[in-house]
Amino acid sequence: MRAAAGRSVRTRLWDRVAASDPGLLRLVAGLRTVGAIALALAVLALLGSDVTHLVAGAMAAMVATFAIREKLRGPQAVTLALGLPVALASVSLAALLASRVLLGDVFFVVLIFCAVYGRRFGDRGTALGLIGFQLYFVSLFVGASVSDLPELYRAVAVAFGCSALVRFAIVPATPTGILQRLRQAFRARMAQLLSSQSELLATDPDGLGKVLEDMREGTARLHETALMIQSRLDEGSFDAATTRSVQRRVAEAEIAVERLGLLLLTARSARRADTLTLHLPGAPTPSLGGLPGTDEAVELLRRDLSALRELVLRPPAEARGTALSHLRNRLLGYRDEENLPPASAAVQDVFRSVGETARAVMGLRIALDGPQDETDDSPATARSREELDTEDAAIEAGEEAEPEAEPSGLRRPTTRAAVQVAIGSSLAIVGGELLSAQRWYWAVLTCWIVFLNTASTGEILVKGYRRLLGTVFGVVAGIGLAGLVGQHTWTAFGLVLLLIFAMFYTAPLSYTLMSFFVTAMLGLLYTLLHTYSMSVLLLRVEETALGAACGVVAAALVLPVHTDRRTNELLDTVLERLLDVTEGAVDQLSGGHAVDLLDRARDLDQAVGDLRSATQPLTHPITPLRTRRDTARYVVALLETCAYHARSLAATAELLPAHPSIAADPRLRGAVRRTVRNIEALAARVADRHAGAEVETGPSIASLLEYDAHGAPRYGRVTDRVLRHLERLDEAVAGLARPLGVPVAAPKR
């Protein structure tokens, strides 16, 4: 009993960890980096290295670990092998040029240009450029001279060897293993979202805001994990058919559980929940009443949501037994009309959605874990399995995407960024040396870092601000930690390892936090090198501010990419892909030829994510342009709503070839024409502010629905669902007209 309880607690704890860190990517990155540094320190200590070379080896191990970003082990090994001679050449040149100030500065700028320009050659070019720059910086940091080179070579070689050992043997991370952990994270996040939906059943109006916020956050996290799984599928050891199957089942499960939440809200809403406004930031809380129906139906629904969560979370090894089969059979039975409990139409829709979600969960489990035990299947479950098998048999290879033409010359992003960072670094060198002849390289490092993974002046400004903020607080922490450790070398190294783990674990979450941990760690390194003082840490803040300012100036004056231009380009891409998904899905649902809709939907999601990142300078809390901030948030939220409904249409259309209850309906083509024209009008206006395009309005698409005497849609539930997604999509597209400044034409009579 106690063992089972202990296992249950461990399982729940692990599910929470998996949900908060999908694929355990942050945990693996932190453990791998800390492991490489600790091993390098141990080996160098056994070899009798002094503190200076211990610090150099630790920093080299950190660089050798985090610079390698390729997904497959073979390319990782090649890049790591190439990185060692690059690192040795970099530290050699830094030591040789240490006494030739002007020549050393010129070479450093050339190195920076080459390191940034190397990004155009993919992950390997990025890694080698990063290693070259960072090892040059390490040499400057430890004050290496020509006489130190043999010891420095040994420290760097040991660091790269320890990094390889940790990466490939001690903390391995294969694409298949990462994908397996991402699957577990998807299940955990799906279960968390179902828990929030279950809470909605009994929540009173006072607690509704918290539950809705949990549902919004849970939906966003589930979608994030689904995108991560889809981005990793091509790297696993799967054939094309298996990849397509997993991709489809993940999308189906995500959309099914999202739809279940919306139907629950609709059933409780006194005025029918507006599924459009629920996606918007600060959306008003809908007026909710009790769930209509008998207490027995409500209690049954609560039990069914709990059973659905159990189906999601049960590990493959334990997904057997009569009790679990009974749960699955009961839930899948709701897909048959005769099995629905007596309740209002809205509540019956929720029970149908529970059945559809259970089917999606079963399809996901089959795709991820292989064939399941069919011994105790009911007729409804057997039919669902047949549908899934038929769909899998119909999967064909997707279309090959044509490569996009890349801009050339200075218009190429890598070339432009290389020129900008070279000029910004030149300014940082001059200004940094005026502040300190010994610590000027901190300004250059900051200038370099603010250009990483940024594409516009606004993004560089926000990143520079966050780095400066983290540095200021990190200096305070560094002062305190340096006073605590005193001259205890290994205590200081232990704290350095802890801070490095925190740095890598929090890096994807908060750049400010990462900068805080970096600066606190550097305070300890200065203590180890016996160069710590209050003035040194304050100088670190000054150099950081200078480097960020130089980066912003270079980005603003040299080949600038203004935030408006960047966001307009990405907005145009989003609208183009939204049109592509919508037209493809409706054409297939209307009887047209099949296309790879899930890939198109994934491209749309990626485009919306890129736009969301690019608008951060506009939506940052400190921006003085409040109206512009609210407009940017509103536009992104509406586009996320559009993407959700387009994704739902794509998932429904993918079911068409094999699903017995879904038939093509040519009337859908007419329903989407106005929406397509409006998306084209928005895109034309974004591309040319003087374009004469207008957004059309007219009768609601829902007015096309016809109902029989019993209130059931004459076109069938699937066509009804498609029309409602089209209605919401049409409303969201029309809602984009005002913030984007597109005229709205009067309705045609």
C-alpha positions in Angstrom: 0.0 0.0 0.0 2.7 2.4 1.0 4.8 1.5 -2.0 1.9 2.2 -4.3 1.2 5.5 -2.6 4.8 6.4 -2.8 4.8 5.5 -6.5 1.7 7.6 -7.0 3.3 10.6 -5.4 6.4 10.2 -7.5 4.3 9.9 -10.6 2.4 13.0 -9.9 5.6 14.9 -9.1 7.2 13.7 -12.3 4.1 14.7 -14.3 4.4 18.2 -12.9 8.1 18.4 -13.8 7.4 17.1 -17.3 4.6 19.6 -17.8 6.6 22.6 -16.6 9.7 21.6 -18.7 8.5 19.8 -21.9 11.0 17.2 -22.9 13.1 18.1 -19.9 15.1 20.2 -22.3 16.0 22.9 -19.7 16.9 20.2 -17.1 19.1 18.3 -19.6 20.8 21.6 -20.7 21.5 22.5 -17.1 22.8 19.1 -16.0 24.9 18.6 -19.1 26.6 22.0 -18.7 27.2 21.6 -15.0 28.4 18.0 -15.5 30.9 19.0 -18.2 32.3 21.8 -16.0 32.5 19.7 -12.8 34.3 16.9 -14.7 36.7 19.4 -16.3 37.5 20.9 -12.9 38.1 17.5 -11.4 40.4 16.4 -14.2 42.3 19.7 -14.2 42.6 19.6 -10.3 44.1 16.1 -10.6 46.6 17.4 -13.2 47.7 20.1 -10.8 46.3 23.2 -12.7 46.2 26.4 -10.8 43.1 28.4 -10.1 43.4 30.6 -13.3 43.5 27.6 -15.6 40.7 25.9 -13.6 38.6 29.0 -14.4 39.6 28.9 -18.0 38.8 25.2 -18.3 35.4 25.7 -16.6 34.5 28.5 -19.0 35.7 26.5 -22.0 33.7 23.5 -20.9 30.6 25.7 -20.6 31.1 27.1 -24.1 31.8 23.7 -25.7 28.6 22.4 -24.2 26.1 25.2 -24.9 27.4 26.2 -28.4 26.5 22.8 -30.0 22.9 23.0 -31.1 22.5 20.3 -33.7 19.8 17.7 -32.9 21.6 14.5 -34.1 24.6 12.9 -32.3 26.7 12.5 -35.5 26.7 16.2 -36.5 27.2 17.1 -32.8 30.4 15.1 -32.7 31.7 16.6 -35.9 31.0 20.1 -34.8 32.6 19.5 -31.4 35.7 18.0 -33.1 36.0 21.0 -35.4 35.4 23.4 -32.4 38.6 22.3 -30.6 41.1 23.6 -33.3 39.0 26.7 -33.6 39.2 27.2 -29.8 42.9 26.6 -29.7 43.5 29.1 -32.6 41.3 31.7 -30.8 43.1 31.5 -27.5 46.5 31.5 -29.3 45.7 34.7 -31.2 44.3 36.4 -28.1 47.5 35.7 -26.2 49.8 36.7 -29.1 47.9 40.0 -29.7 47.5 40.8 -26.0 50.5 43.2 -26.1 49.5 44.7 -29.5 46.5 46.7 -28.5 45.4 48.2 -31.8 46.1 45.0 -33.9 44.3 42.9 -31.2 41.2 45.2 -31.3 41.1 45.1 -35.1 41.3 41.3 -35.1 38.6 41.1 -32.4 36.2 43.1 -34.6 37.0 40.9 -37.6 36.5 37.8 -35.5 33.1 39.1 -34.4 32.1 39.9 -37.9 33.0 36.3 -39.1 31.3 34.7 -36.1 28.0 36.5 -36.8 28.3 36.0 -40.6 28.8 32.3 -40.0 25.2 31.9 -38.9 24.2 31.7 -42.6 25.8 28.3 -42.6 23.4 26.8 -40.1 23.9 25.4 -36.7 27.5 24.4 -37.4 28.5 27.8 -38.6 26.8 29.4 -35.6 28.5 27.0 -33.1 32.0 27.5 -34.5 31.6 31.3 -34.6 30.4 31.2 -31.0 33.3 29.0 -29.9 35.8 31.3 -31.6 34.4 34.5 -30.0 33.8 33.1 -26.5 37.3 31.5 -26.3 38.9 34.7 -27.3 36.9 36.3 -24.5 38.0 33.6 -22.0 41.6 34.3 -22.9 41.1 38.0 -22.2 39.2 37.3 -19.0 42.0 35.2 -17.5 44.7 37.5 -18.8 46.5 34.8 -20.8 50.0 35.4 -22.2 52.2 33.5 -24.6 53.9 31.7 -21.8 50.5 30.5 -20.5 49.6 28.9 -23.8 50.7 25.3 -23.0 48.6 25.2 -19.8 45.8 26.9 -21.6 45.9 24.4 -24.4 45.7 21.6 -21.9 42.7 23.2 -20.1 40.8 23.8 -23.3 41.5 20.2 -24.6 40.4 18.7 -21.3 37.2 20.9 -21.3 36.3 19.8 -24.8 37.0 16.1 -23.9 34.8 16.3 -20.8 32.1 18.1 -22.7 32.1 15.2 -25.2 32.0 12.6 -22.5 29.1 14.2 -20.7 27.2 14.8 -23.9 27.5 11.4 -25.4 27.8 9.1 -22.4 26.8 10.6 -19.0 23.9 12.8 -20.0 22.9 11.6 -23.4 19.9 13.2 -25.2 18.9 11.3 -28.4 16.1 12.7 -30.6 14.0 9.6 -29.8 14.5 10.1 -26.1 13.7 13.8 -26.3 10.5 13.0 -28.3 9.5 10.4 -25.7 9.8 13.0 -22.9 7.9 15.5 -25.0 5.1 12.9 -25.4 5.0 12.6 -21.6 4.9 16.4 -21.3 2.0 16.5 -23.7 0.0 14.0 -21.7 0.8 15.8 -18.5 -0.3 19.2 -19.9 -3.4 17.7 -21.4 -4.3 16.3 -18.0 -3.7 19.6 -16.3 -6.0 21.3 -18.8 -8.7 18.7 -18.2 -8.3 19.3 -14.4 -9.0 23.0 -15.0 -12.0 22.2 -17.1 -13.3 19.9 -14.4 -13.0 22.7 -11.9 -15.2 24.8 -14.1 -18.2 22.6 -13.3 -18.4 23.6 -9.7 -16.8 27.0 -9.7 -18.9 29.9 -8.5 -18.8 33.3 -10.3 -16.3 34.7 -7.8 -13.7 32.1 -8.7 -14.4 32.0 -12.4 -11.6 34.4 -13.3 -8.9 32.2 -11.9 -10.3 29.1 -13.6 -10.5 30.8 -16.9 -6.9 32.1 -16.6 -5.8 28.5 -15.8 -7.6 27.2 -18.8 -6.1 29.9 -21.1 -2.6 29.1 -19.7 -3.1 25.4 -19.9 -4.3 25.7 -23.6 -1.3 27.8 -24.5 1.1 25.3 -22.8 -0.5 22.4 -24.5 -0.2 24.1 -27.9 3.5 24.9 -27.1 4.2 21.3 -26.4 2.4 20.1 -29.6 4.5 22.4 -31.6 7.7 21.1 -29.9 6.6 17.5 -30.7 5.9 18.4 -34.4 9.3 20.2 -34.7 11.1 17.1 -33.4 9.3 14.4 -35.4 11.6 14.5 -38.4 14.6 13.9 -36.2 13.3 10.7 -34.6 13.8 7.3 -36.1 10.3 7.2 -37.8 9.2 6.5 -41.3 7.1 9.1 -43.1 3.8 7.3 -42.4 4.5 7.1 -38.6 5.5 10.7 -38.5 2.3 11.8 -40.2 0.3 9.6 -37.9 1.8 11.1 -34.7 1.5 14.6 -36.1 -2.2 14.1 -36.9 -3.0 12.4 -33.5 -1.3 15.2 -31.6 -3.2 17.8 -33.5 -6.5 15.9 -33.0 -6.0 15.5 -29.3 -5.0 19.2 -28.8 -8.1 20.5 -30.7 -10.4 18.0 -29.1 -9.6 19.0 -25.5 -9.7 22.7 -26.5 -13.2 22.2 -28.0 -14.3 20.4 -24.8 -13.4 23.4 -22.7 -15.2 25.8 -25.0 -18.4 23.6 -25.0 -18.2 23.5 -21.2 -18.1 27.3 -21.0 -20.9 27.5 -23.5 -23.1 25.1 -21.5 -22.6 27.2 -18.3 -23.0 30.6 -20.0 -26.3 32.3 -19.4 -25.8 34.2 -22.7 -23.8 31.6 -24.7 -20.0 32.1 -24.2 -18.3 34.2 -26.9 -15.5 31.9 -28.0 -13.9 34.8 -29.8 -13.5 37.2 -27.0 -12.3 34.5 -24.6 -9.0 34.4 -26.4 -8.3 38.1 -26.0 -6.2 39.6 -23.1 -8.4 41.2 -20.5 -11.6 39.6 -22.0 -14.6 40.2 -19.8 -15.7 37.2 -17.8 -18.8 35.7 -19.3 -22.0 35.6 -17.2 -22.2 32.0 -16.0 -25.1 30.2 -14.4 -25.2 26.6 -13.1 -24.8 23.8 -15.6 -28.3 23.1 -17.0 -29.6 19.6 -16.4 -30.1 17.2 -13.6 -27.7 16.7 -10.7 -27.1 13.2 -12.0 -26.0 14.4 -15.4 -23.6 17.0 -13.8 -22.1 14.4 -11.5 -21.7 12.0 -14.4 -19.9 14.6 -16.4 -17.6 15.3 -13.5 -16.8 11.6 -13.2 -16.3 11.3 -17.0 -13.8 14.2 -17.0 -11.9 12.5 -14.2 -12.0 9.2 -16.2 -10.8 11.0 -19.3 -7.9 12.4 -17.3 -7.0 8.9 -16.1 -7.0 7.7 -19.7 -4.6 10.4 -20.6 -2.2 9.9 -17.7 -2.1 6.1 -17.5 1.5 4.9 -18.4 1.6 2.5 -21.4 2.7 -0.4 -19.1 -0.4 0.1 -16.9 -2.9 0.9 -19.7 -4.5 -2.5 -19.5 -7.2 -4.2 -17.4 -10.9 -4.5 -17.3 -11.5 -1.3 -15.3 -9.7 0.9 -17.7 -11.4 -0.7 -20.7 -14.7 -0.1 -19.0 -13.9 3.6 -18.7 -12.8 3.9 -22.3 -15.9 2.0 -23.5 -18.2 4.3 -21.6 -16.6 7.5 -22.8 -16.5 6.4 -26.5 -20.1 5.3 -26.2 -21.1 9.0 -26.1 -20.3 9.2 -29.8 -23.5 7.2 -30.4 -26.7 9.3 -29.9 -28.5 6.6 -28.0 -25.9 6.6 -25.2 -26.2 10.3 -24.4 -27.7 10.9 -20.9 -31.0 13.0 -20.6 -29.9 16.6 -20.5 -30.2 19.9 -22.4 -28.8 20.2 -25.9 -25.7 22.2 -24.7 -24.9 19.6 -22.0 -25.3 16.7 -24.5 -22.8 18.6 -26.8 -20.4 18.4 -23.9 -20.9 14.6 -23.5 -20.4 14.2 -27.3 -17.2 16.2 -27.0 -16.1 13.9 -24.1 -16.5 11.0 -26.5 -14.6 12.7 -29.3 -11.8 13.6 -26.9 -11.7 10.0 -25.7 -11.3 8.9 -29.3 -8.5 11.4 -29.9 -6.8 10.1 -26.7 -7.1 6.5 -27.9 -5.7 7.5 -31.3 -2.8 9.4 -29.7 -2.0 6.3 -27.5 -2.0 4.0 -30.5 0.2 6.4 -32.5 2.7 6.9 -29.6 2.7 3.5 -27.9 1.6 1.0 -30.6 -1.3 -1.4 -30.7 -3.5 -1.7 -27.5 -5.3 -4.5 -25.8 -8.7 -5.0 -27.6 -10.1 -7.9 -25.5 -12.8 -5.9 -23.7 -13.8 -3.5 -26.5 -17.4 -2.5 -26.8 -19.0 -2.1 -30.3 -18.4 1.7 -30.0 -14.8 1.2 -29.2 -14.3 -1.3 -32.0 -15.8 1.2 -34.5 -13.5 3.9 -33.2 -10.5 1.6 -33.7 -11.6 0.8 -37.2 -11.9 4.5 -38.0 -8.4 5.1 -36.7 -7.0 2.2 -38.7 -8.7 3.4 -41.9 -7.4 6.9 -41.4 -3.8 5.6 -40.8 -4.0 3.5 -43.9 -5.0 6.5 -45.9 -2.0 8.6 -44.9 0.2 9.5 -47.9 3.5 11.3 -48.1 3.1 15.1 -47.8 4.0 17.6 -50.5 7.6 18.7 -50.8 7.8 22.4 -49.8 9.7 24.5 -52.3 12.7 26.3 -50.7 12.1 30.1 -50.3 14.5 32.4 -52.1 16.9 34.1 -49.8 17.8 37.7 -50.1 21.3 38.4 -51.2 24.0 40.9 -50.3 23.4 43.3 -47.4 19.7 42.4 -47.4 20.6 38.9 -46.1 19.9 39.0 -42.3 23.3 37.4 -41.4 25.3 39.9 -43.4 23.4 42.9 -42.1 23.7 41.6 -38.5 27.5 41.0 -39.0 28.0 44.5 -40.2 25.9 46.0 -37.4 27.6 44.0 -34.6 31.1 44.8 -36.0 30.4 48.5 -35.9 28.7 48.3 -32.5 31.6 46.3 -31.2 34.1 48.9 -32.5 32.2 51.6 -30.6 32.2 49.3 -27.5 35.9 48.8 -27.7 36.6 52.5 -27.9 34.2 53.4 -25.1 35.1 50.3 -23.0 38.8 51.2 -23.1 38.0 54.7 -22.0 36.2 53.2 -19.0 38.9 50.6 -18.2 42.0 49.5 -20.1 41.7 46.0 -18.5 37.9 45.3 -18.5 36.8 46.8 -21.8 35.8 43.4 -23.2 32.6 43.4 -21.1 31.2 46.1 -23.3 32.0 44.1 -26.4 30.5 40.9 -24.9 27.2 42.7 -24.2 27.1 44.3 -27.6 27.6 40.8 -29.1 24.9 39.2 -27.0 22.2 41.7 -27.6 22.4 40.8 -31.3 21.9 37.1 -30.7 18.4 35.9 -31.8 17.2 39.4 -32.5 16.0 40.8 -35.8 15.0 44.5 -35.2 16.1 47.6 -33.4 13.2 47.2 -30.9 14.2 43.7 -30.0 17.8 44.7 -29.4 16.6 47.6 -27.2 14.5 45.3 -25.1 17.2 42.7 -24.8 19.8 45.3 -23.8 17.4 46.6 -21.1 16.8 43.1 -19.7 20.5 42.4 -19.6 21.3 45.6 -17.8 18.5 45.0 -15.3 19.7 41.5 -14.6 23.3 42.7 -14.3 22.5 45.3 -11.7 20.7 42.8 -9.5 23.4 40.3 -10.2 26.1 42.7 -9.0 24.3 43.0 -5.7 24.1 39.2 -5.4 27.7 38.8 -6.4 28.9 41.2 -3.7 27.0 39.1 -1.1 28.2 35.8 -2.4 31.8 37.0 -2.6 31.7 38.1 1.0 30.3 34.7 2.1 32.8 32.4 0.3 35.9 34.5 1.1 39.0 32.5 0.0 37.3 29.0 0.0 38.1 28.0 -3.5 36.0 24.8 -3.8 33.0 26.4 -2.0 33.1 29.1 -4.7 33.3 26.6 -7.5 30.3 24.7 -6.0 28.3 27.9 -6.0 29.5 28.7 -9.6 28.1 25.3 -10.7 24.8 26.0 -8.9 24.5 29.4 -10.6 25.4 28.0 -14.0 22.6 25.4 -13.7 20.2 28.1 -12.7 21.4 30.2 -15.7 20.7 27.5 -18.2 17.5 26.3 -16.6 15.9 29.8 -16.6 17.4 31.0 -19.9 14.3 30.1 -22.1 12.0 31.6 -19.4 13.6 34.9 -18.6 16.6 36.7 -20.1 16.7 39.0 -17.1 17.0 36.0 -14.7 19.7 34.5 -16.8 21.7 37.7 -16.8 21.3 37.9 -13.0 22.8 34.4 -12.5 25.6 35.1 -15.0 26.6 38.3 -13.2 26.4 36.7 -9.7 28.6 33.8 -11.1 31.2 36.3 -12.4 31.5 37.9 -9.0 32.6 34.5 -7.7 35.0 34.0 -10.6 36.6 37.3 -9.8 37.0 36.2 -6.2 38.7 33.0 -7.4 41.1 35.0 -9.6 41.8 37.4 -6.6 40.6 40.4 -8.7 37.3 41.0 -6.9 36.5 44.4 -5.6 33.4 46.6 -5.4 34.8 48.8 -8.2 35.2 45.8 -10.5 31.5 44.8 -10.2 30.3 48.4 -10.6 32.5 48.7 -13.7 30.7 45.5 -15.0 27.4 47.5 -14.8 28.9 50.5 -16.6 30.5 48.3 -19.3 27.2 46.4 -19.7 25.2 49.7 -20.1 27.8 50.9 -22.6 27.7 47.7 -24.7 23.9 47.7 -24.8 23.9 51.3 -25.9 26.5 50.6 -28.6 24.4 47.7 -29.9 21.2 49.8 -30.0 23.0 52.7 -31.8 24.5 50.4 -34.4 21.2 48.7 -35.0 19.4 52.0 -35.3 21.9 53.8 -37.6 23.5 51.0 -39.6 21.2 49.1 -42.1 18.4 49.4 -39.6 15.4 47.0 -39.5 12.7 49.0 -37.6 10.2 47.1 -35.5 7.3 48.3 -37.7 9.0 46.9 -40.8 9.8 43.6 -39.1 6.3 43.2 -37.7 4.7 44.1 -41.0 6.7 41.5 -42.8 5.8 38.8 -40.3 2.1 39.9 -40.3 2.1 39.5 -44.1 3.5 36.0 -43.6 0.8 35.1 -41.0 -2.0 36.3 -43.3 -0.6 34.4 -46.3 -0.4 31.2 -44.3 -3.8 31.7 -42.7 -5.2 32.1 -46.2 -3.3 28.9 -47.3 -4.7 26.8 -44.5 -8.3 28.1 -44.7 -8.6 27.7 -48.4 -7.0 24.3 -48.4 -9.2 23.0 -45.5 -12.4 24.3 -46.9 -11.6 23.0 -50.4 -10.9 19.5 -49.0 -14.1 19.7 -46.9 -16.0 20.7 -50.0 -14.8 17.7 -52.0 -11.5 19.0 -53.4 -8.2 17.2 -53.6 -6.3 16.4 -50.4 -3.2 18.4 -49.4 -0.9 18.3 -46.4 -3.0 20.6 -44.1 -1.2 19.7 -40.9 2.1 20.9 -42.2 0.4 24.1 -43.4 -1.2 24.6 -40.0 2.2 24.1 -38.3 3.7 26.8 -40.5 0.9 29.1 -39.5 1.5 28.5 -35.8 5.2 29.1 -36.3 4.5 32.4 -38.1 2.1 33.5 -35.3 4.8 32.6 -32.8 7.4 34.7 -34.7 5.1 37.6 -34.8 4.4 37.4 -31.1 8.1 37.5 -30.4 8.7 40.4 -32.8 6.0 42.5 -31.1 7.7 42.2 -27.6 9.2 45.7 -28.0 5.7 47.1 -28.6 4.0 45.2 -25.8 6.7 45.5 -23.1 5.3 47.0 -19.9 7.7 49.9 -19.9 6.8 51.2 -23.4 5.4 54.7 -23.2 3.1 54.1 -26.2 0.2 52.6 -24.3 -2.3 52.7 -27.2 0.2 51.1 -29.6 0.9 48.4 -27.0 -2.8 47.6 -26.6 -3.2 47.5 -30.4 -0.3 45.1 -30.8 -1.7 42.8 -28.1 -5.1 42.9 -29.6 -3.9 42.1 -33.1 -1.7 39.1 -31.9 -4.6 37.8 -29.9 -7.0 38.0 -32.8 -4.4 36.2 -35.0 -4.0 33.5 -32.4 -7.8 33.1 -32.5 -7.7 32.8 -36.3 -4.9 30.2 -36.1 -7.0 28.2 -33.6 -10.0 28.0 -35.9 -7.9 27.4 -39.0 -6.1 24.6 -37.2 -9.5 23.1 -36.2 -10.7 23.3 -39.8 -7.5 21.6 -41.0 -7.8 18.8 -38.4 -11.4 18.2 -39.4 -10.5 18.1 -43.1 -7.8 15.6 -42.4 -10.4 13.2 -41.1 -12.5 13.4 -44.3 -11.0 10.6 -46.4 -11.7 7.9 -43.9 -14.1 9.1 -41.2 -17.6 7.5 -41.9 -19.5 10.4 -40.3 -17.8 13.1 -42.3 -18.9 13.8 -45.9 -17.8 16.5 -48.3 -20.2 19.4 -48.5 -19.7 21.6 -51.6 -21.8 24.4 -50.0 -18.9 25.2 -47.7 -17.0 26.9 -50.6 -19.6 29.7 -50.7 -19.5 30.2 -46.9 -15.8 31.0 -46.9 -15.6 33.3 -49.9 -16.0 36.5 -48.0 -13.5 35.5 -45.4 -10.9 34.7 -48.1 -11.5 38.1 -49.7 -11.1 39.8 -46.4 -7.8 38.1 -45.6 -6.5 39.1 -49.0 -7.7 42.7 -48.4 -5.8 42.8 -45.0 -2.7 41.4 -46.6 -2.8 44.0 -49.4 -3.2 46.8 -46.9 -0.3 45.6 -44.8 1.9 45.4 -47.9 0.8 48.8 -49.2 -0.7 51.4 -46.9 -2.2 53.1 -49.9 -4.0 50.1 -51.3 -7.7 50.5 -51.9 -8.7 47.2 -50.4 -11.7 47.0 -48.1 -13.0 44.5 -45.6 -16.6 43.3 -46.4 -19.2 42.6 -43.8 -22.6 40.9 -44.2 -24.8 38.2 -42.7 -23.3 35.9 -40.1 -22.1 32.6 -41.5 -24.2 31.0 -38.7 -27.3 32.2 -40.6 -26.6 29.5 -43.2 -27.4 26.9 -40.7 -30.8 25.2 -40.9 -32.4 23.2 -38.1 -35.1 20.6 -38.0 -38.1 20.5 -35.7 -36.0 19.0 -32.9 -33.3 21.7 -33.1 -30.7 19.5 -34.8 -28.7 20.9 -37.7 -30.0 19.7 -41.1 -26.5 19.6 -42.5 -25.1 17.3 -39.8 -23.0 18.0 -36.7 -19.7 18.1 -38.6 -20.9 20.6 -41.2 -22.4 22.6 -38.3 -19.0 22.5 -36.5 -17.2 23.6 -39.6 -19.6 26.5 -40.2 -19.2 27.7 -36.6 -15.4 27.6 -36.9 -15.8 29.6 -40.2 -18.1 32.1 -38.4 -15.6 32.7 -35.7 -12.8 33.0 -38.2 -14.8 35.4 -40.2 -15.5 37.5 -37.1 -11.8 37.5 -36.1 -10.6 38.5 -39.6 -13.2 41.3 -39.8 -12.1 42.4 -36.3 -8.5 42.9 -37.6 -9.7 45.7 -39.9 -9.9 48.5 -37.3 -6.5 48.0 -35.6 -4.8 47.6 -39.0 -6.5 50.6 -40.5 -8.4 48.8 -43.2 -11.7 50.5 -44.3 -14.9 48.4 -43.8 -17.3 48.4 -46.7 -21.0 48.8 -46.0 -22.9 45.5 -46.2 -24.3 44.8 -49.7 -28.0 44.5 -49.9 
